[in-house]
């Protein structure tokens, strides 16, 4: 039976980085993944350029950028491994990158560069890498009364023993790339609670007569302010929105989807920063154009047509329009409310919200409070970041915290 200090299950962003960091700290590490190809979610991320972190992340206030039952859980790890530290690693490997939008950093070249960097870091740590390799079962045997013991794994490449296991298997999003519920099953096997998973950073879908006027707007994009939630929980984003054949997408909708709750409406301002009522009032005083034509100076013409279509009071020159009709139109543009029927599901979700309950884990080490030597990192944990590199930074930071803790636990601690 092969023996290791640590078995890391899942060779995605968090698993690769944790294995590398633990190996470089002198631990004997085995990295396992069931997929044929390595780190496919890294490869496709950021349109193939990998939005690998966000320069604007403030670890002193992580709740600004993360969702979960306890967003503050991520504060410790994020403050101890910052985006600047990962940027320095990327720079050390000579990977050119640029800031695209709101602190979002992308590779100039293909995202494969980040995968190659992580594999090189694993090689530096002398990490043993079995892929593809499936884990058939995991068992634990206590060896003394001090909480130490050994894990026995049965895999498609043979039996393995280790004093520590790191679960880095991610969530359920993008199942076509090999996503599975393995991490949640492992948590439940060892008595840990799991917050029900759900798709996040995902397009929203609509149905019924309320959506009919907008079904033909597929492909239209525009900047909006989008909001959801009650007063105390209200969240708003100023981002681009995209109409699709089935509903709404784009950064604005992906961001708000992490906060949206089934049955609650979205409120969208199609002309953020514009006093639409004043603009329409001014147009009424000077113009004889039809209302839809004047509205097209404030929002895209296709949207303007959809907003006035089917409204008899708006099918006339603007100088003939009733003030109350223009006021209602202005309100509709500034506070358009519509309730999604659902989401596009895990197939289109960039990440999975929910996961291993953070109350079960140490925020310092990522180790289970109930089960010694069992760690959970990355997306499998109930920590979900905003769009724009935040989830990758959580992967790097939680992996680093875990690797440092493993080094200390195994007596190989080195300077960090």
PLY file of the C-alpha trace (Angstrom):
ply
format ascii 1.0
element vertex 416
property float x
property float y
property float z
element edge 415
property int vertex1
property int vertex2
end_header
0.00 0.00 0.00
1.38 3.41 -1.00
1.78 5.82 1.92
1.68 9.62 1.89
1.51 12.49 4.34
-1.31 14.08 2.36
-3.74 12.99 -0.34
-5.32 15.92 -2.18
-8.48 14.85 -4.04
-9.30 17.19 -6.92
-6.76 18.70 -9.31
-8.49 21.99 -9.99
-7.28 25.42 -8.92
-7.40 24.80 -5.16
-6.14 21.21 -5.31
-3.19 21.94 -7.58
-2.09 24.92 -5.51
-2.50 23.14 -2.18
-0.56 20.09 -3.39
2.24 22.32 -4.67
2.46 24.36 -1.48
2.35 21.29 0.77
4.97 19.48 -1.32
7.27 22.48 -1.27
7.03 22.42 2.53
8.50 18.92 2.63
5.36 16.79 2.73
4.92 13.65 0.68
1.85 14.50 -1.39
-0.41 12.52 -3.70
-2.75 14.50 -5.97
-5.72 12.57 -7.42
-8.38 13.53 -9.96
-10.91 11.40 -11.83
-11.00 13.55 -14.99
-9.09 12.81 -18.17
-7.93 16.40 -18.60
-6.32 18.61 -15.98
-8.01 21.75 -14.61
-10.60 22.19 -17.35
-12.39 24.95 -15.43
-9.18 26.96 -15.37
-8.72 26.37 -19.07
-12.15 27.71 -20.06
-12.31 30.51 -17.50
-12.24 34.12 -18.57
-13.00 33.25 -22.17
-9.85 31.13 -22.27
-7.66 33.83 -20.69
-8.24 32.91 -17.01
-9.36 35.76 -14.77
-6.99 34.46 -12.10
-7.54 37.04 -9.34
-8.90 40.49 -8.57
-6.61 43.33 -7.57
-9.44 45.15 -5.74
-10.18 42.38 -3.23
-10.13 43.76 0.32
-9.47 40.88 2.75
-10.36 43.17 5.67
-13.97 43.16 4.45
-14.47 39.91 2.50
-18.23 40.03 2.95
-18.22 42.70 0.24
-17.23 40.15 -2.36
-18.34 36.76 -1.01
-21.63 34.99 -0.38
-22.38 32.24 2.14
-24.01 31.61 5.49
-20.94 33.25 7.05
-18.99 35.29 4.45
-16.57 36.46 7.16
-15.22 32.90 7.38
-12.95 33.62 4.41
-11.34 36.68 6.05
-8.49 34.77 7.70
-7.32 32.87 4.63
-7.72 35.83 2.26
-5.72 38.11 4.56
-2.87 35.61 4.78
-2.57 34.95 1.05
-3.47 38.03 -0.94
-4.07 38.69 -4.61
-0.73 40.54 -4.66
1.05 37.36 -3.58
-0.53 35.33 -6.36
0.25 38.08 -8.87
3.88 37.88 -7.75
3.84 34.13 -8.44
2.39 34.71 -11.91
5.05 37.34 -12.57
7.79 34.99 -11.39
6.67 32.48 -14.01
6.82 35.16 -16.68
3.10 35.12 -17.48
2.02 38.42 -19.03
-1.32 39.73 -17.82
-3.56 42.78 -17.86
-6.39 44.39 -15.91
-9.59 44.27 -17.91
-12.28 45.76 -15.67
-12.73 46.60 -11.98
-9.50 44.97 -10.82
-10.01 41.78 -12.86
-6.67 40.32 -13.99
-6.45 38.13 -17.10
-3.59 36.38 -18.88
-2.52 38.05 -22.12
-2.16 34.56 -23.56
-4.12 31.34 -23.06
-5.21 30.14 -19.62
-3.11 27.02 -20.14
-0.24 29.18 -18.83
-1.79 29.16 -15.35
-2.27 25.38 -15.50
1.34 24.92 -16.60
2.49 27.20 -13.76
0.59 25.15 -11.18
1.95 21.88 -12.59
5.47 23.32 -12.44
4.90 24.30 -8.82
3.72 20.74 -8.11
6.84 19.37 -9.78
8.96 21.62 -7.54
7.18 20.06 -4.57
7.77 16.52 -5.90
4.02 15.90 -5.89
2.86 12.48 -7.11
0.00 13.03 -9.54
-2.48 10.29 -10.46
-4.89 11.36 -13.18
-7.25 9.97 -14.26
-7.79 8.11 -11.01
-11.10 7.60 -9.25
-11.54 7.22 -5.49
-13.77 4.26 -4.70
-13.86 4.56 -0.91
-12.31 6.40 2.03
-12.05 4.96 5.53
-10.47 6.25 8.74
-8.75 4.39 11.56
-7.82 6.08 14.82
-4.42 5.01 16.12
-4.29 6.67 19.54
-6.36 8.72 21.96
-4.99 12.07 20.80
-7.13 12.33 17.69
-4.51 11.16 15.22
-5.10 8.33 12.81
-4.83 7.15 9.26
-7.00 7.30 6.15
-7.22 4.36 3.79
-8.28 5.05 0.22
-9.22 2.52 -2.41
-8.58 3.99 -5.84
-8.58 2.80 -9.42
-4.75 2.75 -9.19
-4.52 0.87 -5.93
-4.70 1.30 -2.16
-3.33 4.40 -0.43
-2.76 5.35 3.19
-2.35 8.92 4.45
-2.55 10.82 7.71
-4.33 13.73 6.02
-6.88 14.16 3.24
-7.72 17.41 1.45
-11.03 17.57 -0.43
-10.74 20.01 -3.33
-13.33 18.53 -5.66
-15.34 21.70 -6.28
-19.09 21.86 -6.76
-21.72 20.81 -9.27
-21.29 23.54 -11.87
-20.43 22.65 -15.46
-21.04 18.88 -15.14
-19.81 18.33 -18.70
-16.29 19.00 -17.37
-16.56 16.26 -14.74
-18.16 18.05 -11.78
-19.50 15.72 -9.09
-20.91 15.69 -5.56
-17.92 13.74 -4.21
-16.90 16.49 -1.77
-20.37 16.75 -0.27
-20.55 12.96 0.10
-17.21 12.95 1.91
-18.39 15.69 4.25
-21.57 13.80 5.11
-19.68 10.52 5.52
-17.66 12.10 8.31
-20.61 13.86 9.94
-20.21 17.39 8.57
-23.21 19.49 7.60
-23.58 20.71 4.01
-25.45 23.88 3.03
-27.71 22.86 0.11
-25.82 23.57 -3.14
-27.33 25.78 -5.85
-26.16 27.27 -9.14
-24.47 30.68 -8.82
-23.06 33.20 -11.29
-25.70 31.81 -13.63
-28.08 33.25 -16.27
-31.70 33.68 -15.23
-34.70 32.45 -17.21
-38.20 33.86 -17.62
-41.53 32.49 -18.80
-45.11 33.55 -19.42
-46.81 36.56 -20.89
-44.72 39.01 -18.89
-41.63 37.97 -20.82
-43.23 37.85 -24.27
-42.46 41.50 -25.24
-38.74 40.93 -24.54
-38.23 37.47 -26.03
-37.08 39.00 -29.32
-34.29 41.05 -27.75
-31.75 38.20 -27.70
-28.23 39.51 -28.26
-28.96 43.02 -26.98
-26.54 44.28 -24.34
-26.53 47.49 -22.30
-25.21 48.81 -18.97
-27.77 48.65 -16.15
-28.12 48.83 -12.41
-29.72 45.63 -11.14
-31.05 44.98 -7.63
-32.74 42.27 -5.61
-33.62 41.52 -2.00
-35.40 43.20 0.90
-34.09 46.45 2.36
-31.51 45.05 4.78
-30.37 42.34 2.35
-30.68 44.42 -0.81
-27.83 44.00 -3.28
-27.16 46.09 -6.37
-24.64 45.90 -9.21
-23.78 48.33 -12.00
-22.75 46.06 -14.87
-23.66 45.04 -18.42
-26.85 43.06 -19.03
-27.41 40.67 -21.94
-30.78 39.55 -23.27
-30.79 35.88 -24.29
-33.32 33.65 -26.02
-34.47 32.33 -22.63
-33.92 35.29 -20.34
-31.14 37.51 -19.04
-27.39 37.06 -18.68
-24.25 39.17 -18.75
-22.15 40.28 -15.76
-25.06 42.15 -14.12
-27.26 39.07 -14.01
-24.47 36.63 -13.15
-23.57 38.81 -10.16
-27.14 39.24 -8.90
-27.93 35.54 -9.38
-25.82 34.68 -6.34
-28.17 36.79 -4.20
-31.47 36.15 -5.98
-34.01 33.98 -4.16
-36.72 32.04 -5.96
-39.98 33.96 -6.24
-38.45 37.40 -5.66
-38.29 40.10 -8.33
-35.36 41.87 -9.91
-35.40 45.65 -10.24
-33.48 46.99 -13.24
-32.57 50.56 -14.16
-32.03 50.58 -17.92
-30.57 54.10 -17.88
-28.45 54.39 -14.72
-27.33 57.92 -13.98
-30.01 59.45 -16.22
-33.08 61.36 -15.02
-35.42 59.76 -17.54
-38.49 61.70 -16.40
-36.68 65.01 -16.92
-35.31 63.90 -20.30
-38.77 62.89 -21.55
-40.27 66.13 -20.21
-37.65 68.16 -22.06
-38.28 66.17 -25.25
-42.04 66.81 -24.97
-41.39 70.55 -24.91
-39.27 70.58 -28.09
-40.00 67.50 -30.21
-42.76 66.05 -32.37
-41.09 62.66 -32.78
-42.87 59.54 -31.66
-42.25 58.55 -28.06
-40.35 55.41 -29.06
-37.97 57.45 -31.24
-37.18 59.87 -28.42
-36.76 57.00 -25.97
-34.16 55.48 -28.32
-31.82 58.35 -27.38
-31.82 57.04 -23.79
-31.81 53.26 -24.29
-31.10 50.96 -27.29
-33.79 51.32 -29.96
-34.81 47.65 -29.78
-35.44 47.98 -26.07
-37.24 51.29 -26.58
-39.61 49.62 -29.04
-40.28 46.76 -26.61
-41.01 49.15 -23.75
-43.65 51.13 -25.65
-45.09 48.28 -27.73
-48.67 47.44 -26.87
-49.20 50.67 -24.92
-51.78 52.85 -26.78
-50.88 55.90 -24.69
-47.29 55.66 -25.97
-48.10 55.20 -29.67
-48.04 58.91 -30.52
-45.77 61.95 -30.90
-44.20 62.84 -27.60
-45.60 66.38 -27.62
-49.10 64.84 -27.56
-48.39 62.43 -24.71
-50.04 62.76 -21.32
-47.66 63.67 -18.53
-48.81 60.70 -16.48
-48.03 58.32 -19.37
-44.50 59.70 -19.68
-44.05 59.53 -15.90
-45.13 55.87 -15.91
-42.72 55.16 -18.78
-39.86 56.84 -16.93
-40.62 54.75 -13.85
-40.67 51.62 -15.99
-37.24 52.38 -17.39
-35.70 53.30 -14.02
-37.41 50.56 -11.98
-38.39 47.73 -14.32
-39.47 44.81 -12.16
-39.64 41.23 -13.35
-39.50 37.91 -11.50
-37.29 35.13 -12.91
-38.83 31.71 -13.37
-35.51 30.08 -12.53
-31.89 29.73 -13.65
-30.07 27.99 -16.48
-28.87 25.50 -13.86
-25.50 23.93 -13.21
-24.81 23.48 -16.92
-24.36 27.25 -17.32
-23.39 28.18 -13.75
-19.82 29.36 -13.33
-19.74 28.25 -9.68
-21.78 26.43 -7.04
-23.07 28.30 -4.01
-23.56 26.42 -0.75
-21.33 23.51 0.21
-19.56 22.32 3.33
-20.86 24.39 6.24
-18.12 26.78 7.37
-19.19 26.23 10.99
-17.72 22.75 10.61
-14.26 24.05 9.62
-11.44 26.05 11.13
-11.09 29.35 9.28
-7.36 29.28 10.07
-6.60 25.80 8.71
-9.62 24.56 6.69
-9.57 21.40 8.86
-12.76 19.76 10.06
-13.50 20.50 13.69
-14.95 16.99 14.09
-12.62 14.86 12.02
-8.83 15.19 12.47
-6.76 15.37 9.31
-9.73 16.08 7.02
-9.62 19.39 5.13
-11.94 21.13 2.64
-10.81 23.94 0.34
-12.04 25.95 -2.62
-15.49 25.76 -4.17
-16.64 22.72 -2.16
-16.86 25.04 0.88
-19.83 27.39 1.44
-17.87 30.42 0.23
-18.84 31.91 -3.15
-17.17 34.94 -4.66
-18.38 37.59 -7.05
-17.69 37.38 -10.74
-14.25 38.73 -11.62
-11.49 36.55 -10.15
-12.73 36.37 -6.57
-13.44 32.63 -6.64
-9.96 31.88 -7.94
-8.45 34.00 -5.15
-10.49 32.02 -2.61
-9.10 28.83 -4.17
-5.50 30.08 -3.84
-5.99 31.48 -0.33
-7.84 28.49 1.15
-5.28 26.14 -0.43
-2.39 28.13 1.03
-3.96 28.20 4.52
-4.49 24.45 4.32
-0.93 23.74 3.14
0.58 25.81 5.95
-1.60 23.97 8.48
-0.61 20.59 7.04
3.04 21.52 7.27
2.63 22.45 10.92
0.61 19.32 11.70
3.20 17.07 10.05
6.13 18.86 11.64
7.64 20.23 8.43
6.78 23.92 8.99
8.95 26.32 7.02
9.04 30.09 6.76
6.12 31.54 4.72
0 1
1 2
2 3
3 4
4 5
5 6
6 7
7 8
8 9
9 10
10 11
11 12
12 13
13 14
14 15
15 16
16 17
17 18
18 19
19 20
20 21
21 22
22 23
23 24
24 25
25 26
26 27
27 28
28 29
29 30
30 31
31 32
32 33
33 34
34 35
35 36
36 37
37 38
38 39
39 40
40 41
41 42
42 43
43 44
44 45
45 46
46 47
47 48
48 49
49 50
50 51
51 52
52 53
53 54
54 55
55 56
56 57
57 58
58 59
59 60
60 61
61 62
62 63
63 64
64 65
65 66
66 67
67 68
68 69
69 70
70 71
71 72
72 73
73 74
74 75
75 76
76 77
77 78
78 79
79 80
80 81
81 82
82 83
83 84
84 85
85 86
86 87
87 88
88 89
89 90
90 91
91 92
92 93
93 94
94 95
95 96
96 97
97 98
98 99
99 100
100 101
101 102
102 103
103 104
104 105
105 106
106 107
107 108
108 109
109 110
110 111
111 112
112 113
113 114
114 115
115 116
116 117
117 118
118 119
119 120
120 121
121 122
122 123
123 124
124 125
125 126
126 127
127 128
128 129
129 130
130 131
131 132
132 133
133 134
134 135
135 136
136 137
137 138
138 139
139 140
140 141
141 142
142 143
143 144
144 145
145 146
146 147
147 148
148 149
149 150
150 151
151 152
152 153
153 154
154 155
155 156
156 157
157 158
158 159
159 160
160 161
161 162
162 163
163 164
164 165
165 166
166 167
167 168
168 169
169 170
170 171
171 172
172 173
173 174
174 175
175 176
176 177
177 178
178 179
179 180
180 181
181 182
182 183
183 184
184 185
185 186
186 187
187 188
188 189
189 190
190 191
191 192
192 193
193 194
194 195
195 196
196 197
197 198
198 199
199 200
200 201
201 202
202 203
203 204
204 205
205 206
206 207
207 208
208 209
209 210
210 211
211 212
212 213
213 214
214 215
215 216
216 217
217 218
218 219
219 220
220 221
221 222
222 223
223 224
224 225
225 226
226 227
227 228
228 229
229 230
230 231
231 232
232 233
233 234
234 235
235 236
236 237
237 238
238 239
239 240
240 241
241 242
242 243
243 244
244 245
245 246
246 247
247 248
248 249
249 250
250 251
251 252
252 253
253 254
254 255
255 256
256 257
257 258
258 259
259 260
260 261
261 262
262 263
263 264
264 265
265 266
266 267
267 268
268 269
269 270
270 271
271 272
272 273
273 274
274 275
275 276
276 277
277 278
278 279
279 280
280 281
281 282
282 283
283 284
284 285
285 286
286 287
287 288
288 289
289 290
290 291
291 292
292 293
293 294
294 295
295 296
296 297
297 298
298 299
299 300
300 301
301 302
302 303
303 304
304 305
305 306
306 307
307 308
308 309
309 310
310 311
311 312
312 313
313 314
314 315
315 316
316 317
317 318
318 319
319 320
320 321
321 322
322 323
323 324
324 325
325 326
326 327
327 328
328 329
329 330
330 331
331 332
332 333
333 334
334 335
335 336
336 337
337 338
338 339
339 340
340 341
341 342
342 343
343 344
344 345
345 346
346 347
347 348
348 349
349 350
350 351
351 352
352 353
353 354
354 355
355 356
356 357
357 358
358 359
359 360
360 361
361 362
362 363
363 364
364 365
365 366
366 367
367 368
368 369
369 370
370 371
371 372
372 373
373 374
374 375
375 376
376 377
377 378
378 379
379 380
380 381
381 382
382 383
383 384
384 385
385 386
386 387
387 388
388 389
389 390
390 391
391 392
392 393
393 394
394 395
395 396
396 397
397 398
398 399
399 400
400 401
401 402
402 403
403 404
404 405
405 406
406 407
407 408
408 409
409 410
410 411
411 412
412 413
413 414
414 415
